[in-house]
Amino acid sequence: MTFFRCLCLLFILCCCNSKPKTDAGMIRVSVLRGPSAIAFAHWMKETPVIDGKPLSVRIIDSPDLMQATLIKGEADIAVLPMISAVNLYNKGIRYHLAGCPIWGTLYLAGRSDKGISGENKSVLHIFGAGTTPDILTRHYLRQHKLNYTLNYSFTTAHEIMQGLLAGKVDYAVLGEPFLSIALRKDSTLQILADLNKPDSASLGFAQTAILYVPTLKKSKETIDSLLNTSCRFAVEQPEQAICILEKENIFTFGMLTPESIERCKIDYKTVSEAQENILHFLQLIEQYEPKALGGKMPDEQFYK
């Protein structure tokens, strides 16, 4: 009898340990640290509800960690780079694509007295070889026939910003919020080019994806509505959004400004509204760096 009781206790303990760490009554939202988080400040404040379940927002520190989170099934809704979403799709990780909330945060910055001609093979510092910043930079330079030498010696945007402020770097590609910090700290720096728009009439490049689990498919309209509200909040009430993000320790005090948020081009478009833009962006990525997509373009099911 004692042996039987011990066996039962062991079985109960094993069952308890096998439960997921998150509350089954919550919808888990994973958001990549950086500009993506700005679009979700409203969700952090209001805690919206879908089908009677509150949304719990978790900040993830890198695209690699985000991919791991999705592969392990630890997120119900996730915000990540579009190329990461395609990579996961090509690996057979099935999430639905809701839409795109951010249309570009990349800018070419430099000293105001040096111009942007690139005639003398000026060095342009950039991070992330083979990633979206690198590809969009190369595309912009080719489009405008600018003759820069690309330097990848810095591994993060923060390092590049420090190089600019120390006078070790003359030209660099930066995204928000590092661009705003650099501009605020050094008045000789200025924005030389916007790398986010394929043409003057375009909204921008569909660089960011929002994915959700198949079980939430029936709530797609609710998800779209909540995403639209949150993105509009960041754009229309930037000071409040900044206060929320600072309070949640996602950005340190003073990192963000209303101008930072404006330069992030936050505007939620559903997958049906954004499909043509997404396709154009992915074709551009395939042209420069096919392996960034996992070796192939996604099929039509990616947009369903």
N, C-alpha and C positions, 0 to 999 in steps of 0.2 A: 504493500500500500504506500509506504514511504517513497519507494522508487517511482511509483505511478504519479504521486503528487509532485515530485521533483521534475518528472518529465513534462507534466502539464505546465508547471511554472516556467520551465525553460521555453516551452512552446509559446506561452503568452508573452514572455520577454522578447523573443525573436520577432513576433508579430508587431509588437510596439516599436521595435527598432526599425522595422521595414517601412514605417509610415513616412510620407514626405514631410520635410521640415516646415513647409508652408501650410497655413491654414486652408483646409479644403473649401472653406466658405469665402475665400478671397480670390479675386482675379489678379494674377501676378503680372505686373508690367515692368519690363526691363528696358531702361533707357541708357544709351551710351553717354558717358560724361562729355560735356562740351556743348556746342550749339544746339544739339538735339534736345538737351535738357531744358533749354529756354522755352521751347514750344510746349513743354509739359508742366510749367510752373502752376498753371491753373489746377491741374489734377492733384498736385501736391497740397494745394490749399483746400480745395473743395471736396476731395475724395468722392468722385462720381460713382454711380452704381449701375451695373448692367445685370439684368435679370435677377435683381435682389441681392447681388453680390458686390461689395465694395472693391474698388481698384486699389491695389497696394503697389506704389512705385518704388523701384529699386534702381540705383545708379550703378552701371557697370563701367569699369575703368578703361577697357580697351576692346577693339573689334574682335580680337582673338578670344578673349574671355566671353564676349557676347555670343560668338559662334558656339563655344563650349556649352554655354547656358542653354542654348536652343537645342543642341544635339542631345543634351541630357533631359530635355523636356521640362526645364525648370522655369519657363516663362509662357504665359498665355498670350500676351501682347508684347511685342519687342520693336525697338527703334534702332536701326543699324544702317551702315552704308549699303547702298543699293548693290554694289558688287559683292558684298558679303551675303546678301539675300540670295543672289543668283548662285553663288558658290554652294550655299546650303541646298538650294533647289536641285542643283546638278549632282549633289551627293545623295539625293533621295530623302532629304529632310523636308517633310511636307507641312508647310504653313501657308495660309492664304495671304496674298498681298492686299492690304487695305488701300494704300495710296502713298503719297509723298508729301511731307510737311516742310522740307527745307530745300531751297533751290540754289544754294551756293554761298560759301563764306570765304572764298579764296581771293586774295588780292596780291598784286605785285607792289611792293613798297620799296622806297629808296630815298637817297638824299635829294632834296629839291633842286640842287645845283648841278645834278649829273644827268638829268633827262632820262629818256627811255629808248634812245636810238639803238643801242646795242651794237654800234658800228665797229667798235674796237674789241669785240669778243669779251665784253665785260662778264664778270663772274656773277651768276645768279644762284644763290643758295636756296636749296629746297630739301624737304625731308620726305622719306617714304618712297624710295624707288619702286616703280611698278604699281603704285597705289593711285587713287583718284587725284590727289594734288599734283603728283608727277605727270600723269597723263594729260590733265587739263592744262598744265603749264606748257608742256611740249606742243600741244595742239594750238594754244594761243600764239606761241612764238612762231610756229610754222605758218599760221594764218596771216600773221602780220609781218612775216619775213624779218624777224628780229634775231640777231646773231649772238645770243648769249652762250657762254659755256656753263653748263649745269654742274653744280657742286653739291654732293650728297654727304659731305663730311659731318654735318649735324644730323642727329637722329630724331630730334623732336622739334616741334614748333617753338617750345620754350627756349631751347638752346639757340635757335636762330634769332629769336627776339633779343636774347642777351648779347649775341654777336653784333646785332645792329646797334644796340644801345652803347656797346663798348667801342664802336667805331671800327670793328674788325670786318664788318660786312657792309657793303654798299647797296646791294640789291638782294631782295629776298621775297619768297612767297610765304605769306602768313594768312592764317584764318583768325576769326574771332574766338576768344576775346584778346588774343595776344596782339593783334593788330592795333586795337584801341589803346592797349597799355603802352605799346611802343610810341604811338603818335602822341599820347599824352605826356610821356616822359621826355621826348626829344622833338622839339619844334622844327628841326631841320628835316625830319622825315615826312614823307607824304605818300599818298596812294597814287601810283603811276598807272595802274591798269586794273580793271575788273575782269577776272578770269572766268566768271560764272555765266556769261551770256553768249550763246552761240551767234546771236545777232541782236540788233537793237530792239526788235519786236518780241523777242523771246522772254518768257518768264525766268528762264535760267536752266541749269542742268539738273535733272532729277537724281541728285546724288544720294538721297536718303530714302529708306524704305520703312514702312510700318507693316509688320507681319502679325498675324493672329492665328490661333489654333483652329482646326476645322470645327470643333465643338461650338465655337462662337459664330459660325457662319450665319445662323438664324438671327443674330443680333447685329449684322453688318450695318444696318441703317443707324442704329443707336451708336455704334462705334464711330461711324463717320460724323455724326452730329456732335459727339463729345470731342472728337479731334478738331473739328472745325471751330468749336467754341474755345478750346484751349489755345489754338494757334492765334485766333483773333484777339484773345486776351493779351497775349505776349506783345502783339503788334500795337494794339490800341491803348494798352495800359502798361507800358514798359517799366515805369518806375515801380509799380506794384509787383510786377513779375520779378524785377531785380531784388526787391525786398524779400520775397519768398525764397528765391534761390540762395540768397546770402544767409537767410535764417536756417535753411536746410543744409548749410555748409557745402553746397555744390560749387559755388564760386565765392572766393574771399571778398571782403568788403572793398569796393572800389574797382573791381576787375571789369564789371559791366557798366555800360552807359546806354541810354536810349539809342544813341548812334550805333553802338555795337549790335543791338538787336535789329535795327533797320538794315544793317549790312548783312545779316544772316538770311534775308529774303525768305522769311517764314510765311507760308501760305499753303494751307492744306488743300490738296487736290486728291479726289478719289482715284482709284486705279483706272476707272473708265474715263475720267477726265484727263488723266496724265499719261495714258498708255502710249500715245504717239511720242511724247517727250521722253518717256522711259526707254522706248525702243531706240530712239535717236541717240540717247546717251550710251546705251549698251553697245550699239553699233560703233560708236566712237571708241569705247574702251576696247572692243574686239579688234579694231583697226590698229591700235597702238600696243596693246598688251593682252592677247587672247587668254593667257594663263590666269589673268586676274579674275576671269569669270569662271574658272574651273575648266577651261579648254573649249567651251562652246556656248552659243547663245541659248537662252531658255526657250522652250516651245510655248505654244499658245496657252497651255494650262497654267503657266506661271502667272498669267493675268486674270485667271478665273477665281 
